Amino acid sequence: MKTNKCSSCGAYIKLEEGQKTAICPYCGTPYTEQEQKKQTTQIINNYYTTNEKVVTKQQKAYITLVTKGTGQLFS
C-alpha cells in the first residue's frame, strides 16, 4: 500500500498495490499517479531553476528521496 498527499487539502490518500487513481476521502479531489508525478517533477524543476531558499526543507528532503540524490526523477 502506498500513501500520498492530496494536492488540495493535504490529507493522506491510501492506494492499494497497482491502484493508479483515487478520490480524497476528505475533500473529494481526484488523485492520479500521473498528476502526482507531474507535481513532483514541477517541485524538482523549481528547485533546480530557482533560488534554493524558495524550496522548503520538506520539499528538499522529498527531492533527495525520490531522485536518490541524482536530481532526475525518471530514467
C-alpha positions as CSV (number, residue, x, y, z in Angstrom):
1,M,0.0,0.0,0.0
2,K,1.2,3.5,-0.9
3,T,0.2,6.7,0.8
4,N,0.2,10.1,-1.0
5,K,-0.9,13.5,-0.1
6,C,-3.9,15.2,-1.6
7,S,-2.9,18.3,-3.6
8,S,-5.9,20.3,-2.4
9,C,-6.2,19.6,1.3
10,G,-3.1,17.8,2.2
11,A,-4.9,14.7,3.6
12,Y,-3.3,11.3,3.1
13,I,-4.7,9.2,0.3
14,K,-4.1,5.4,0.5
15,L,-3.5,3.5,-2.7
16,E,-3.5,-0.3,-2.9
17,E,-0.8,-2.0,-4.9
18,G,-1.3,-1.4,-8.6
19,Q,-4.0,1.3,-8.0
20,K,-3.3,4.4,-10.0
21,T,-6.4,6.6,-9.2
22,A,-8.3,7.5,-6.0
23,I,-10.6,10.2,-4.6
24,C,-9.5,12.1,-1.5
25,P,-11.8,10.9,1.3
26,Y,-11.9,14.4,2.9
27,C,-12.4,16.9,0.0
28,G,-13.3,14.7,-2.9
29,T,-10.4,15.8,-5.1
30,P,-9.4,13.1,-7.7
31,Y,-5.9,11.7,-7.4
32,T,-4.0,10.2,-10.3
33,E,-0.5,8.7,-10.2
34,Q,0.2,10.8,-13.4
35,E,-0.8,14.0,-11.6
36,Q,1.5,13.1,-8.7
37,K,4.4,12.6,-11.0
38,K,3.7,15.9,-12.7
39,Q,3.6,17.8,-9.3
40,T,6.8,16.1,-8.2
41,T,8.6,17.0,-11.5
42,Q,7.4,20.6,-11.0
43,I,8.9,20.7,-7.5
44,I,12.2,19.3,-8.7
45,N,12.3,21.7,-11.7
46,N,11.6,24.7,-9.3
47,Y,14.3,23.5,-7.0
48,Y,17.0,23.4,-9.7
49,T,15.9,26.5,-11.6
50,T,15.2,29.0,-8.7
51,N,16.9,30.1,-5.6
52,E,17.3,27.1,-3.3
53,K,15.8,29.1,-0.4
54,V,12.4,29.1,-2.1
55,V,12.1,25.3,-1.6
56,T,11.0,24.2,1.9
57,K,13.2,21.8,3.9
58,Q,10.5,19.1,3.4
59,Q,10.5,19.6,-0.3
60,K,14.3,19.4,-0.4
61,A,14.2,16.1,1.6
62,Y,11.5,14.8,-0.7
63,I,13.5,15.7,-3.8
64,T,16.6,13.9,-2.4
65,L,14.5,10.9,-1.5
66,V,12.7,10.4,-4.9
67,T,15.7,11.3,-7.0
68,K,18.1,9.3,-4.9
69,G,20.3,12.4,-4.9
70,T,20.6,12.5,-8.7
71,G,18.2,15.3,-9.4
72,Q,16.4,13.2,-12.0
73,L,13.0,11.7,-11.3
74,F,12.6,9.3,-14.2
75,S,15.3,7.4,-16.0
